[in-house]
Every structure is written in structure tokens, then in C-alpha cells.
């Protein structure tokens, strides 16, 4: 029997029982949809993290009091709090004056929340941080209007401020903020620049901030300790020596703190690779489970197809007997039922991919960009087809081995 004829018979059989076929396909559609959507979400999330976190200053690194590994559990946090000393300006000067492979190194203090006022308007809970002027070049900050503050302004602890886009829009909706005055904790500050809008990261706004010179920050908010702790940000002389610059910074900090060779770092160095590694350690097992659970639905869908095909063989016993009496070979019967199972699975797989694509478009529009992985589509459809073959083998063999005389006697 020609393949085209066998394929037509399979389609006719599916179409003859539309409701049953649709219900049979439901499990396969749900499984394929879930697998493709989950993989698209994971790929989109990973790209989102790389763009929003690692991509921001992808050739910069930080030196902080704590490392990512210090936050594994409460015990490691407690030990790190005892072992790791806060960074000081002496640490900063030691690294800055001795480094050869570090291109630029700046200092920042963790932000403190404060209300920023202009007349009757108030931007509430704005994160105000202090930075050295060279951070604008190290982090490659995008200045939308005005400028960043200068070294003389930092040295003189001048009351100047660089605003985030949300703060500027809130306080100056109709006029340019450059040269205008705002009040922070009762003190006047002159606005000298506005940052380009960054959007959000995981739903958290990145434009609700204000930066002031580091020495101004310490004068207004207090010493750079505890919640206002000091940290450093640096880059390499050139991108090819980035890893060497990181290791040089590690060596200088260990030398500064007189750590022996077998002692663990009592500080943390954060790099883009460290951020991504931390993400993988925390979320890797979750991703595996997230893919495994919908994959089970594919198997369940295959079991449903097998069950329905067995029922179909029983219902069509007389049809099989007539076909065998007219000369149909065992292989013809086997192919007919096997192709019918594969067609059911393929239709379910294709429908699931289309639905997953639609869901992905909605998620992209509302949350973040998702990526319809070709590998995920091919795998999901391929697996659904393989499950169709596997689930169709037993019913097809049962149909092919029926005795034609007994089949014709069936009611």
C-alpha cells in the first residue's frame, strides 16, 4: 500500500472521531506547550540577566566586604561578618596607588534612602549614594542631560547632585532640572546632571536614585560604614587583561590585609562571570525541575494516545478483518495504525508550538523578552513524534496480528 494512501486512511480515521481525537490530543498539546514555554522563559530570563546585570559594566569588577559565596546560608553569613572587615579609604588608596593592570578605580558608598524636595513636590525614598567622579567613566554611565560632578567638586564636598530619570521627571516635569535647586535632608543641592533612563530590573526601578560626590555624602550622611559601607569599582587597562587585573586586585587586597597563602579572602571581588555563576548555582536546579515537570505531561500524553489507539483497534476489528480478507498484508495494517498514532502526536506537537509562541508574545509584551528556541521546538515536536511511534507500536501490532476470520465474526 502506498504511503499516501495509508496517510489518508489515518487522517480519515482521525476525522471520523473528531471529539475523541481532540481530547486525545489535549495531553500532548499541554505537554508540548509547557515544555516550549518553560524553555523560552528560561532562555529569556538568562538573556535578561546578562543584559541587565552582567551587561552593565561588563568589563568592570567590584571589591566589596562580602563575596557571593558568603550568602550560601546563615552560617556562612555569620562567619563572613566576623571574618570580613569593612573596606576603608586606606584600602582604596593602597590598591589605587600600587595597581599596574587596573585602568581606573573608583570608590562608592552604598546608598541611603532620603526624600528629595523641590517646592511642594517630593520624590520619596530616593536612593542617595556617594561616588568618586571617575565612576562615570568606569561604569560608562549614560548622561542624558548636563554632566557628572568633577574632582574639585568632590574634594571641596560641594552640594551638587546627579539625578536619576524618575526623580528628575517627578520634580521637574515641565522644565530642565539643570542648574535648579533641590533639597536633600534639609540641605540645598544644585542639579548638574540627569542620567539616561535605565528601566527596571526584575520589576525594580533603576532610575529612582541620586548621586552626590563621595566626600559630600560622608559629610551629609555620615561615615562610609555598615549600611553605608564603602566599596570599589574598577576596570582593566585593556579588556584582554581583565582577568589579570582582577587577580592583581585580589593580590593587593590580600597583601594589604596580610593574609597567608592558606587563609581565605576576607573581602569579595564581584565580576560578571561571578554574577552569572551565582545565578546558575541558585536557579540551575529550579530550571531542571521546571523543564522536567512539563516533560512528564508529554509522557502522559503518549499514554493517552496508546490507550485511545487500543480502543480504536477494538472498535475497528471488523474493518481490519475485511481489509485482510481483501489482501491487506500485516505490514499494511501495522503502518496504518502506526501512522495514525504519529499523525495524532504531530498535530498535538504543532498545535502546542503555536500556542507556546502566542504565550511567549504575551509574556514579552508584559514582562521581558522571551526566545522561542528552535532547539526546544525541534526537541518537543521530535519527542512528541517519538512518543507517538512508541505509543502506537503496541496497538498497531495488535491490529496487525488479528486473525481475519475471527475479526470478521466480531460484532
C-alpha angles and dihedrals in degrees: 000000000000117000091234091056092048090049091050091051090051092051092047091052091050093047092048089063101037098159094046091047091049092051090046091053093049095082093047092047092051092048096049092043092050094048095048093044093049093048090047090050093049093049091046092048092049091050090046091054092048092049097043102036113016092031092057102087092347090178096048132088135195134221112211140161094258136041127218091252090059089072098059093109142333093279094055090046092051092048092047092051089055097042104037116074122207116261117254137196087255089060089049094050092045093055095038096052097043104039117108102174097042112094100197132352126192136180130231136180121219111257128261122210116247140157116249116205138194114179107306094343122094132189103205129214096003115175106239115193136175123230141170113251095248091066088084090066097037093053093034091231116198109231110202097186136005119355145284120263122274135234093255089054090052094046092050093043090235119191098242127132138201111208133211117237095254093052092047092049091048096051100031107033096153107025138046111269094212110118093007124123129242132178124235117184090341095308124111119240129186115228111232103166148010125214123231112256114269100184120213139317114211088343093307114125115240097192100065097095144097128205126206131177111286095240090048089052093052091048093050103034104026137251119341096253138115110355089006092049121163122244136171132233123196147164135206129261085250135356094253090062096047095113091044090052090052091052091046090054089049091050093049093048092049090048091048091052094040096235118174122230095263096045120102120241111271091205136048133243116200122201132169089255090053090052092051091044090052089050092051094048093050101037102027095088090044091054091051092052091044090058096039096055097058089040087065087060088060090056091047089050089054091051090052090051091050091050093049092047091053089052089048092053090052092048093048098046094119091048089054091049092051092049092049091047089054092054106273111155126227089251091054092055091044092052093047095057094036092053090047090057092046092049090051090051093045092051089049092048095049092046091049091052092051092050091047090052091053092048089049091054090053093049090048091052095047107030123004140327115288125196122220097220113218088206091054092048093048092045095047094047091041092050091047089052091047090049088050091054093046094045091046098050097077096046091043092052090048090053093045094052096050114123107243094219092051090043092054090051092054118110 
